[in-house]
Amino acid sequence: MKTYLKREKRQPQALPCKLTERDLAILLVLNRYRYLRTGQVKRLIFSDNSTLQSTRRRLRCLFHNAYIGVITPFVKTGQGSGESAYYLEKSGMNLLEEYGETVRAFSKSGNVRHFFLNHALDLSEFHLLLELALRNHPKIHLRRFVCDYEVKSHLNSEKGNKAFALYDEVTHPVSRRSYVVHPDALIILQGKGELEKYQKLYFLEIDRGTERLEIVRNKVIGYNTYLQKRIFTKYGKFDGFQVLIQTNSEKRAENIRKSLTDQEGAEFVWVTDVGKINEKSILNEAVWVDHEWQLRSVLK
């Protein structure tokens, strides 16, 4: 009788499984993204396949041999089951290091809690779309993409929030109030070849509609103070930066834009909703709304 392997319960003994080049590719993208769903792995590694069958088979092999782990997002009662996501386990990290790869340093507190996994997966999706949009771009490449849960280094002595690579606290020069600047991601786009000297800095905020608009306003105040103090120059020679806010609905995007009316710093904030973002639009279409309610494109 055929034995079916449970998706989230590892076999007590490792399964016979010969590692392939695509298995290594899966470990590499999990190192780059941290969390990916099955469908996201397919789009990155198995895009030439018409079904998920091969993707699932290789993920199953890697999971039951403890190279990767699996986690399921928090889902409210009555809303079905969330699609599981995969991440690197210690054996997978060790294997990458044997191949000479640098394993990215993430939060020392372990994996993200189930309740916040959807936010991490939304961030992975934005990252994925960005990479796909630039995969064959003749003039621009993605120089850096740093996630909010990456820490400064494996050996960093900092503790708590200060250990995170993107975490900063700034003090407003007038109110003397302290603001936290901790974007969900840092993005650097850079030209290729003769255009290599041109680069631009972006900070990404993934908004799922759960925070009060006052918190969003405070983030913008923090970014503006961060800009005035020119703290962002630690990432390179930039004149300034753009803050991109992707939220969960068109109505929420409109409310955020309204809440930032006359807000100091609103001029470098662009807002959109997730329904408008795809591989083609993320960089090349006017789907971002600026402070004057004009539609803007990242690359045009």
C-alpha positions in Angstrom: 0.0 0.0 0.0 1.3 3.4 -1.0 2.4 5.7 1.9 1.4 9.4 1.7 3.8 11.9 3.4 2.2 14.5 5.6 2.9 18.0 4.5 3.9 19.4 7.9 5.0 16.3 9.8 8.6 15.2 9.1 9.4 11.5 8.7 11.3 10.1 11.7 14.0 8.9 9.3 15.4 10.8 6.3 14.0 9.8 2.9 16.1 8.6 0.1 16.7 11.8 -1.9 19.5 12.7 -4.3 20.0 16.4 -4.2 19.7 18.2 -7.6 20.8 21.5 -8.9 17.3 22.8 -8.5 17.3 21.7 -4.9 20.3 23.9 -4.3 18.5 26.7 -6.2 15.6 26.3 -3.8 17.9 26.7 -0.8 19.4 29.7 -2.4 16.1 31.5 -2.9 15.0 30.7 0.6 18.3 32.2 1.8 17.5 35.3 -0.2 13.8 35.6 0.7 13.6 33.7 4.0 9.9 32.7 3.5 8.3 31.5 0.3 5.1 29.7 -0.6 5.1 26.7 -3.0 3.7 28.8 -5.8 6.4 31.4 -5.3 9.1 28.8 -5.5 7.6 27.6 -8.7 7.7 31.0 -10.3 11.4 31.5 -9.3 12.8 28.0 -10.0 10.2 25.9 -11.9 8.7 28.6 -14.2 9.0 26.3 -17.2 6.7 23.7 -15.6 2.9 24.0 -16.2 2.0 22.5 -12.8 3.2 22.5 -9.2 4.0 18.8 -9.2 7.8 19.1 -9.5 8.0 22.0 -7.1 6.0 20.1 -4.5 8.1 16.9 -5.0 11.4 18.8 -4.4 10.1 20.7 -1.5 8.9 17.5 0.1 12.3 15.9 -0.4 14.1 18.9 1.2 11.6 19.1 4.1 11.7 15.4 5.0 15.5 15.5 5.0 15.5 18.5 7.3 17.1 21.0 4.9 14.0 23.3 5.1 11.2 23.8 7.5 7.5 24.6 7.0 5.2 27.1 8.7 1.5 27.9 8.2 0.2 31.5 8.5 -2.4 32.4 11.1 -5.9 32.2 9.7 -9.1 33.4 11.4 -11.7 30.7 12.2 -14.0 30.0 9.2 -11.5 31.4 6.6 -10.0 28.0 5.6 -6.4 27.1 5.9 -3.5 29.3 4.9 -1.0 28.2 2.3 2.2 26.9 4.0 5.5 28.6 3.6 9.1 27.2 3.6 12.3 28.5 5.2 15.9 27.3 5.7 16.7 24.9 8.5 20.2 24.5 10.0 21.1 21.6 7.7 20.1 23.7 4.7 22.3 26.6 5.9 25.2 24.3 6.5 24.9 22.9 3.0 24.9 26.4 1.5 28.0 27.3 3.5 29.7 24.1 2.2 29.1 25.4 -1.3 30.7 28.7 -0.3 27.5 30.7 0.0 27.0 33.4 2.6 23.9 32.6 4.8 22.0 35.7 5.6 21.7 36.7 9.2 18.1 36.9 10.4 16.5 37.7 13.7 18.0 35.8 16.6 14.6 35.2 18.1 13.9 32.5 15.5 11.1 32.3 13.0 8.4 34.9 12.7 5.3 34.2 14.7 2.4 32.7 12.8 0.2 35.8 13.2 2.8 37.9 11.3 3.8 35.4 8.7 1.3 36.9 6.1 3.1 40.2 6.4 6.5 38.5 5.8 5.0 36.6 2.8 3.6 39.9 1.4 7.1 41.3 1.6 8.5 38.2 -0.2 5.9 38.7 -2.9 7.0 42.3 -3.5 10.6 41.2 -3.6 9.8 38.4 -6.0 7.9 40.8 -8.4 10.7 43.2 -8.2 13.3 40.6 -9.2 11.1 39.3 -12.0 10.5 42.8 -13.3 14.3 43.3 -13.5 15.3 39.8 -14.5 16.1 40.8 -18.1 16.2 44.6 -17.8 18.9 46.0 -20.1 19.8 49.1 -18.0 18.8 48.5 -14.3 19.5 45.8 -11.7 18.5 45.3 -8.1 21.7 46.1 -6.2 20.3 45.5 -2.7 17.1 44.3 -1.0 17.4 44.2 2.8 14.4 42.9 4.8 13.3 44.3 8.2 14.1 41.1 10.0 17.7 40.9 8.9 20.3 41.6 11.6 23.5 43.5 11.2 25.8 40.4 11.3 26.0 36.9 12.7 28.4 38.1 15.3 26.8 41.4 16.2 26.8 42.2 19.9 23.7 44.5 19.8 20.6 43.2 21.5 16.9 43.9 20.9 15.8 46.1 18.1 19.2 47.7 17.7 20.5 44.4 16.3 18.3 44.8 13.2 20.2 46.1 10.1 17.5 48.7 9.2 16.5 49.9 12.7 17.2 53.5 13.7 15.8 56.0 16.3 15.8 59.7 15.5 14.9 62.7 17.6 12.8 65.5 16.1 14.8 68.8 16.3 11.8 70.8 17.5 9.5 68.5 19.6 12.5 66.4 20.8 10.2 63.4 20.4 11.9 60.1 19.4 10.7 58.3 16.3 11.6 54.8 15.1 12.7 54.3 11.5 12.5 50.6 10.7 11.2 50.0 7.1 10.0 46.7 6.0 12.7 46.7 3.3 15.5 48.8 1.9 15.8 48.7 -1.9 18.7 50.0 -4.1 18.2 50.1 -7.9 21.4 50.7 -9.9 22.2 51.3 -13.5 24.2 48.8 -15.6 27.4 49.3 -17.5 27.9 53.0 -18.4 24.9 53.8 -16.1 26.5 52.1 -13.0 27.1 55.5 -11.3 23.4 56.1 -11.1 21.5 54.6 -8.2 18.4 55.3 -6.2 17.3 54.4 -2.7 13.8 53.3 -1.6 12.3 52.3 1.7 9.3 50.0 1.5 6.4 49.8 3.9 4.0 46.8 3.6 0.7 48.0 5.2 -2.0 45.3 5.9 -4.5 47.8 7.2 -4.1 46.9 10.8 -2.3 50.1 12.1 -4.0 53.4 13.0 -3.4 56.2 10.5 -1.7 58.1 13.2 1.0 55.5 13.3 1.5 55.9 9.5 1.8 59.7 10.0 4.4 59.1 12.8 6.4 56.9 10.5 6.5 59.7 7.9 7.6 62.2 10.5 10.4 59.8 11.4 11.4 59.4 7.8 11.5 63.2 7.3 13.7 63.6 10.4 15.9 60.7 9.1 16.1 62.6 5.8 17.0 66.0 7.4 19.7 64.4 9.5 21.0 62.6 6.3 21.3 59.3 8.2 20.3 57.5 5.0 23.8 58.3 3.5 25.2 55.4 5.4 23.8 53.2 2.7 25.7 55.1 -0.1 25.9 58.4 -2.0 22.3 59.3 -2.3 20.7 62.8 -2.5 17.6 61.4 -0.8 15.1 58.5 -0.9 11.6 57.5 -1.8 9.2 55.8 0.6 6.9 53.3 -1.1 3.8 52.3 0.9 1.9 49.2 -0.4 -1.4 48.7 1.4 -4.1 46.1 1.3 -7.0 47.9 -0.5 -7.7 50.9 -2.7 -9.8 52.5 0.0 -7.0 52.1 2.6 -4.5 53.6 0.1 -6.8 56.6 -0.3 -7.2 57.0 3.5 -3.4 56.9 3.9 -2.9 59.5 1.2 -5.6 61.8 2.8 -4.1 61.4 6.3 -0.7 62.6 5.0 -2.2 65.9 3.6 0.0 68.8 4.7 2.2 66.3 6.6 5.9 67.3 6.6 7.7 64.7 4.5 4.7 63.6 2.5 6.3 64.8 -0.7 8.6 61.8 -0.8 5.9 59.2 0.0 4.1 57.2 -2.8 1.2 55.0 -2.0 -0.5 52.1 -3.8 -2.6 49.0 -3.1 -1.6 45.4 -3.6 -4.2 44.9 -6.3 -2.4 47.2 -8.6 1.0 45.6 -8.2 2.3 42.9 -10.5 5.4 42.0 -12.4 4.7 44.6 -15.2 3.3 47.4 -13.1 5.6 47.4 -10.0 8.3 49.5 -11.8 7.0 50.5 -15.2 3.4 51.6 -14.8 1.8 54.6 -13.1 0.3 52.8 -10.1 1.8 54.9 -7.3 0.0 58.0 -6.0 2.2 61.0 -4.8 1.4 63.8 -2.4 -0.3 65.8 -5.2 -2.6 62.8 -6.0 -0.7 62.3 -9.3 0.0 58.8 -10.6 3.7 58.0 -10.7 5.9 55.2 -12.1 9.1 54.2 -10.3 11.1 54.0 -13.6 9.4 56.6 -15.7 
